[in-house]
Amino acid sequence: MVYEFEGKTEREAVEAAARELGLDTDAFDVEIIESQGGGLFRKGKVRIRVHVKDDVSSPAPVSEKLDASEVPEERVSASKIPADEFEQSMIEWTKGIIERMGYAAEVSVAFREPKKLGLRIDTDSASILIGKKGRNIDALQLLANVYAGMLGHEDTKIVLDSENYRLRREESLVRLAYETAEQVRRTGRSVLLEPMNPFERRIIHTTLNDIIDIETKSEGEGLMKQVRVMLKGRK
Amino acid sequence: MERDLVEYIVKSLVDNPDAVNIKVIEGEKSTILELRVAESDIGKVIGKNGRIARAIRTILSASASAQSKRVILEILD
């Protein structure tokens, strides 16, 4: 396996690599691919490529073991670097689409989870790229997942985000769920919410799951169903 | 512009990228893109319940050039 890391100095880059990979510094080979010396007021930058023998791969990241001297900013920049060819391809593909849409963007790794890869889009055109109710970013995400499948990673879910849209959308759905429950309780009438995708519906269901007198169910066909919020035991 | 975008997306999703062909018909108020792919790839471009075709059209309509002119994507078989 080959990974890339960077730091202000070669030593920092190597330490970042060891930390991210959960390996000792002598467990991999280091190749310097870019080196800019730092001046008195200028930050230096060193990019290294790390070759890990496949038999010693122990991927568990040990980010908790940071010493106090570590600057968090560097942790982020180290993990943002694509760790393998697949991540690199996904980043380039996403960037390629956005560029051809006529917008400038930077794409980087936001998070990695087992069978999940989060990509972050930094752009001045976030509002159009996200679209109304996330229409555009959801369309891009759907295609990104198909493309991941073409690369042989059909079991990896790709999550695209920009300006923390996913989190903001989740928060607004939780708020909507509570407000709707309150309205149902006040009027005694059920409320049918607008069509939502499975992920969004799940947020509504789970938010209201713990409220004793309220019940939710999905209505309709296809991917976009509507959630009905109602008093328990009543239609 | 729009043609590049559609070509880039479609070629990344099909098994036969060389068979992807797009004809651009420029109108006064709208641009029509006629897309042809290998017969075996049609399902890949359309997707279950038309999901993929819809996603491609959504992205197309969010592109910068589509803000001033209507862009229509037709998938021919």
Chai-1 contact restraints between the chains, C-beta under 6 A:
chainA,res_idxA,chainB,res_idxB,connection_type,confidence,min_distance_angstrom,max_distance_angstrom,comment,restraint_id
A,G96,B,Y8,contact,1.0,0.0,6.0,A-B,restraint_1
A,R100,B,D4,contact,1.0,0.0,6.0,A-B,restraint_2
A,R100,B,L5,contact,1.0,0.0,6.0,A-B,restraint_3
A,R100,B,Y8,contact,1.0,0.0,6.0,A-B,restraint_4
A,M101,B,S63,contact,1.0,0.0,6.0,A-B,restraint_5
A,G102,B,S63,contact,1.0,0.0,6.0,A-B,restraint_6
A,G102,B,A64,contact,1.0,0.0,6.0,A-B,restraint_7
A,I128,B,A62,contact,1.0,0.0,6.0,A-B,restraint_8
A,G131,B,A62,contact,1.0,0.0,6.0,A-B,restraint_9
A,R135,B,T58,contact,1.0,0.0,6.0,A-B,restraint_10
A,N136,B,A62,contact,1.0,0.0,6.0,A-B,restraint_11
A,A139,B,A55,contact,1.0,0.0,6.0,A-B,restraint_12
A,A139,B,T58,contact,1.0,0.0,6.0,A-B,restraint_13
A,A139,B,I59,contact,1.0,0.0,6.0,A-B,restraint_14
A,L142,B,A55,contact,1.0,0.0,6.0,A-B,restraint_15
A,L143,B,A55,contact,1.0,0.0,6.0,A-B,restraint_16
A,V146,B,L13,contact,1.0,0.0,6.0,A-B,restraint_17
A,Y147,B,S12,contact,1.0,0.0,6.0,A-B,restraint_18
